[in-house]
């Protein structure tokens, strides 16, 4: 009888390990990208937050089987951690932050737009306009009601667009990545 219980326990441990690994594979890269955007390219902080949140998610993978709900759950924790955890020591230079986000398709003007936003506003823009999570998931990510989410998103789009337009004179290049186009299109829709 002891051998049967031991085998069952071993199988359950193996299955949990495989499920956690699959969870990390499914969500890891996108979660890290989300954390980079929310922390405005603070690579060390984003990596630390994403790693901790992903580990917690992998431990809870059995209860987070629906990919969209899991994505919202993970992003909500990234936003909370980014709001609570201020950068430690000397902050990265703006150039290093821009370079970190350039790998995700941001140009200088997009960076200026994102830099004009706080963590919650950046999370709203990325969640709604880049990742296109549905409203229910966006509410989960930001911990806001529908009305509050709409207000935050509208304010973020206005602030982003104003900063993006202001940066036009500073940067004559138009290195449009996918992220830049998504965020800029959303800002233009908001101002129209």
URKARA-V363395 format. One record per run of one state. SS is the DSSP state (H for helix, E for strand, L for the rest). FROM is the first residue (numbers start at 1). LEN is the number of residues. If there is no record, write none. Layout:
SS;FROM;LEN  SS;FROM;LEN
//
This chain:
L;1;1  H;2;37  L;39;4  H;43;17  L;60;1  H;61;3  L;64;3  H;67;18  L;85;9  H;94;9  L;103;5  H;108;8  L;116;3  H;119;12  L;131;4  H;135;8  L;143;3  H;146;21  L;167;11  H;178;14  L;192;1
//
